Amino acid sequence: MMDNALVMVIIILLINVVYVSFFTMRMILTLKGYRYIAAFVSMIEIVIYVVGLGLVLDNLDQIQNLIAYAVGYGIGVIVGMKIEEKLALGYTTVSVITKEYDKDLPKQLRLEGYGVTNWAANGLEGDRMALQILTPRKYELKLYQKIQELDPKAFIISYEPKAIHGGFWVKTVRKGKLMK
């Protein structure tokens, strides 16, 4: 009897981890504009959800099943976020402000394969160089490391652009020619 209860708890926990991971991925795919993939993932997600919820509702007198469902949900959120981090869908735009004109940061970053636009800027303490850098999200951390290596005092802000159109760099990325 106790073995069956433990097996049920493990099954409910695992089902909910998988369900919530699918749920998280579907939401991210939807937000990133991958409609058809998101729709397909949602079909799998709802089947898993119904099975897991059915197991809990059929056994509401067993509090451990409800606890397993809740714990599985929490773990599923973390797992879904980790999967999304690994997939790193989309692009990031990074804005950098630096005092380092003499190091020629734009040229060094372009040699690494990043798309860089730069211009002269003026800050509270004088002249600065502003850079706008577009990179696939999977190279974002590598870009931050490179910027820090070139200028440890650089001011960095990043955000995800909703739409990208035109430019030579986007064509290069889509052809898979970025990052040697």
N, C-alpha and C positions, 0 to 999 in steps of 0.2 A: 504493500500500500504506500509506504513512504517512498519507495523507488519510483512509483508512478507519479507521485506528487512532485518529486524533484525533476523528473523528466519533463513534466508539464511546465514547470517554472522555467527550465532551460529553453524549451521550445518557444514559449511566449516571449522570453527575453530576446532570443535570437531573431524571431519574426519581427519584433518591434524595432530592433536595431536595423535590420534590413529595410523595413518599411520607411522609417524616418530618414535613412540615408537616401533612399529613392525619392522621398518627398523633397529633401533638401536639394538634390540634384535637379529635380524637375523645376523647382522654383528658380534656381540659378539659370538653367537652360532657357526658361521662359523669359527671364530678365535680359539675357544676352541675345535673345532673338532667334533661338534655335527651336522654332515652333513645332516642327514635325517630330523631332527627336524628343522634345518635352512631352508631346502627346503620346508617343509610344511608351516612354518611361512611366507616364501616369497610368496607363493601362496595367502595367505590371504592378505598380505601386498599389492600386486599388484592390487588386486580387489579394496581395499580401496583407493589406489592411483588414479586409473583411475576414480573412482566415484568422488573423491574430485576435481581432476584437471578438469574433465568434467564440474562440477558445476561452477568453476571459468571461464573456457574458454567460456561457454555458456552465461556468464554474464560479459564479459570484460568491458562493459560500466559502471559497478558499482565498483568504486575504493575500496569501503569498503570490497568487496569480496576478492580482491587481498590482501588487508591489513590483513584480517582475515586469509587468507592462510599463509601469512608470519609469523604472530604472532603464529598461530597454529604450524607451523614448529619449531619455537624457543621453545615453551612450550613442544612440543613433544620430543625434544632433552633432555630437563631436565627430563621429565617423564621417558623416556627410560633409562637414566643413573640411576635414582632412582630405577627403577625396577631391573636393573642389579646389583646394590649394594645390594638389598634385596636377590636376588638369590645367589649372591656370588659364582659363578661356579668356580671350579678348586681349585688349591692349591697355597700356597705362601711359598717361602723359605725365612727365616729370618736369616740373619747373625748378630751375636752379638759379640762385643768385650768388655770385662770387666776386671777390676783389681781385682775383688772380688773372689779370690780363696776359701776363708774360708767359704763363704755362700753356697757353693755347688749348684750353680744354675742349673746345668744339672739335678741333682737328683730331685730337687724341680719341675722343669718343666716336667720331665718325670712322676712324681706323678700326674700332672695335665692332662696327656695323650698325651703330645707332643712328637714327635720323635726328639731326640736331639743327635747330634754328637758333641763332643768337643775335643779340643787339645790345647796344650801349644803354645803360640805365643809370639812374641817379637815386641814391639812397640817403638816409639821414647823415651818414658819415662820408658822403662823397660818391665818386664814380664807381660803378659796378658793371658787371657783365651779366645779362640775363640769358638763360638758355631754356629752350623748350625742347624736350626729348621725347620721342615716341618709341615705345618698345613693347613687344609682346609681354604679357604678364609673366610668362615663364622665365623671362630674363630680367625681371624687375630687381630682384635682390642682387644679382650680379652687377647691374647698373649702379645701384646704391654703393656697393663696395668699390667700384671703379671711381666713382665721384669722390668718395671719402679718401681713397688712395691719392687722387690728384689734388684734392683740396679738402682737408679735414674740417675746415671752417665754413664750407659751403652751406647755404640755406637751401633746403630741399622740401618741396611740396609735391605730392602726386595725387592724381585723380584718374578715374576711368572715363574716357570719352564715350559718349553715346553713339556717335556716328563718325566715320572717317571717310573722306572722299578725296580722290586725286593724290597727286604727288608721286615722285619716283620711288620713294621709300616703301610705300604700301605695296606697290607692284613687286618690289624686290622680296618683301616678306612673303607675299602670297605665292611666289615662285619657289620659296624655300631657300633663298640665297643669303639669308642673314646669319650672322655669327659663324665665323670660320671654325 
